[in-house]
Amino acid sequence: MSYQYRGTKFVDDAPEVTNGCGTYAGYRAHLRRSEETCRECRDAANAYWRHNYEQRKGKPRKEHRFSNDACGTRAGYARHQFYNLEPCQPCRQAASQYIADYRARRNAA
């Protein structure tokens, strides 16, 4: 028996929703309904994951590099911190100005 919320009350005669077994969507539907997955759905999910792995296997990982396009801002200062770099002078000034403005607003309230 499944309960489904409809407006202002719970109805116990809610129709069972089936997303075609043997597909990845069917596998996800089993998980959503907290029920045991059938063999066809597990096989479909394994094929889905295997395909995604094969697609990514040969590609190099995305490399994140530091870019100084935000230098002179508070975000630029945070970017320096993220990459464990010494902040440049414009970023340091922007961060200290932000902190000074923040403290002034906080003390004014």
DOZALO-934897 format. One record per atom (N, C-alpha, C): x, y, z. Coordinates in steps of 0.1 Angstrom, whole numbers, plus 5000, padded with zeros to 4 digits. Layout:
# residues N
XYZ
...
# end
This chain:
# residues 109
500949885000
500050005000
500950125000
500750224991
501550344990
500650464993
501250555000
500550685003
501050794995
500250874990
500650984982
499851114987
500551224989
499951344993
499251414982
498051434983
497251504973
496551624979
497051744978
496351854983
496351864998
495251835004
495151845018
495051715026
495151605019
495051475026
495951365019
496251265026
496951155021
496051055015
496251005004
495450904997
496150774996
495550665000
496250535000
496050454988
495250504978
495050434966
495850504954
497050554957
497850614947
498250514937
498250544924
498650444914
500150424915
500650304912
502050274912
502650334899
503650414901
504350464889
505450374885
505550334873
506550244868
507350314857
508650334859
509450374848
510150254843
509850224830
510250094824
511450024830
511149914836
512249834841
513249794830
514549784834
515549754824
516149884819
515849994825
516550124821
517150184833
518050284831
518650354842
517550434849
516550494842
515450564849
514650464858
514450344853
513850244862
514550214874
515950204873
516750184884
516650294895
516650424890
516450534899
515150534905
514050494898
512750484903
512650384915
513350274913
513450174924
514050234937
515150304935
515750374946
514950474953
514250554944
513350654950
512250594958
511750484954
510650424961
511150334973
512450334975
513150254986
512750104985
512850054973
512549914971
513749844964
513849714965
514949644959
514849654944
516049674938
516149684924
516049544917
515449544906
515349414898
516649394890
516949284886
518149244879
518349324866
517249344859
517349424846
517749564848
517249624859
517549764862
518949774867
519449684875
520849684879
521749674867
521449584858
522249564846
522249694837
521149764836
521049884829
521849994836
521850004849
522650104856
524150074855
524549944855
525949914853
526349954839
525549924829
525849964816
526050114814
525150194821
525150334821
526450384827
526850334838
528050374845
529350334837
529250214831
530450174823
530650264811
529550294805
529550384793
530150524797
529750584808
530250704813
531750694816
532150584822
533550564825
534350564813
533950484803
534650474790
534750604783
533750694784
533750824778
534850914784
534950904798
535950994805
537350934806
537550804803
538750734806
539950804799
539850834786
540950884779
541151034780
540251104786
540351244786
541151294799
542051384797
542851434809
541951514818
542351514831
541551594840
541651744837
540651814841
540651954839
541552014849
542452094844
543452164852
543052304856
542952334868
542552474872
543852554874
543952664868
545052754869
544652884875
545652944881
545353074887
545353184875
544353264875
544253374866
544053504873
544753604870
544753724877
543753824872
542653774865
541653874860
540853934871
540853884883
540053944893
540954014903
542154034900
543054094909
542654244912
542754284924
542354414929
540954414935
540354294937
539054274943
539154184954
538154174962
538054074973
538053934968
537453914957
537353784951
538853744946
539553834941
540953814937
541753774949
541553834961
542253794973
541953654977
540653624976
540253484979
540853384970
540953424957
541553334948
543053304951
543753414955
545153394960
545153294971
544253304981
544253214992
543953074988
543053054978
542752924974
543852854968
544752924960
545852864953
547152874962
546952914974
548152924984
549253014978
548853124973
549753224967
549853344976
550953414976
551053544983
550153644976
549153704983
548353804976
549153924971
548753974959
549354094954
548854214962
549554324960
549154444967
547754494965
547254504952
545854544950
544854454956
545054324956
544154234963
544154254978
545354274984
545454294998
544754425002
544854524994
544154654997
542654634996
542254564986
540754544984
540254464996
540954365001
540454285012
540454365025
541454445027
541454525039
540454635039
540154685027
539054785026
537654725028
537554605024
536254525026
536054505041
537154465048
537054435062
536754565070
537354675066
537154805072
535654845070
535154835058
533754865055
532754775063
533154655064
532254555071
532154595086
533354625092
533354655106
532654785109
532754885100
532055005101
530554985101
530054905091
528654875091
528154795103
528954705108
528554625119
528454715132
529454805134
529454895145
528354995145
527955035133
526855135131
525555075135
525354945133
524054885136
523754875150
# end
